[in-house]
Amino acid sequence: MITTSLLTCSFFLFLYLVTHSKRVTPHSLFTLFGVYGDVSRVKIMYNKRDTALIQFTEATQAQLAIQYLNGKVLYDKPMRINLSKHAYVQMPRDSAEEETHLTQDYSESKLHRYNRPGSHNARNIFPPSPTLHLSNMLPSLTEVELRGSFGNAGFTVVNFQWFRARENEMGKLVLCCSCVWLVW
């Protein structure tokens, strides 16, 4: 948030989710967009579930999210992302519970990456990639099991490589595309 003598404003992204997937939740959007900056609020529109507002604490972070995620595929549909004309994300009043779960305040979240003093996270922001770096895998896990797990989730594994480091098992997995998938 920027404060001047005349004005207080937050920076928002207006996210058009072109999918009507019930898998998209405020928390999943917080996690996805939190890669690019500190997200303070998320609201999925009650009457237009394919649209969401994401409130960032800094304009540069919102611009990075637009730069890296606009046009990327989320659940088989490309995202269209623009800056919002809305002044802020309003929390729901004591209204219907249906609307309450669609708006979440993350301003006090301990999951913010960029507000820590001395954090180097801002230098490590990149667009989505088809490469996943995996760590802390069970030593008994096999490549066949790993490929099968990702295959069962709808991914096509192009390549996998083990990195054996001390007791932790690590690896690099390359998928067929750099689509944005939210899997929990």
HUQUI-V694644 format. One record per run of one state. SS is the DSSP state (H for helix, E for strand, L for the rest). FROM is the first residue (numbers start at 0). TO is the last residue. If there is no record, write none. Layout:
{{SS FROM TO} {SS FROM TO}}
//
This chain:
{{L 0 0} {E 1 2} {L 3 6} {E 7 8} {L 9 9} {E 10 15} {L 16 24} {H 25 32} {L 33 37} {E 38 43} {L 44 49} {E 50 55} {L 56 57} {H 58 68} {L 69 71} {E 72 73} {L 74 75} {E 76 77} {L 78 78} {E 79 82} {L 83 95} {H 96 99} {L 100 101} {E 102 104} {L 105 119} {H 120 123} {L 124 129} {E 130 136} {L 137 141} {H 142 151} {L 152 155} {E 156 164} {L 165 166} {E 167 174} {L 175 178} {E 179 179} {L 180 183}}
//
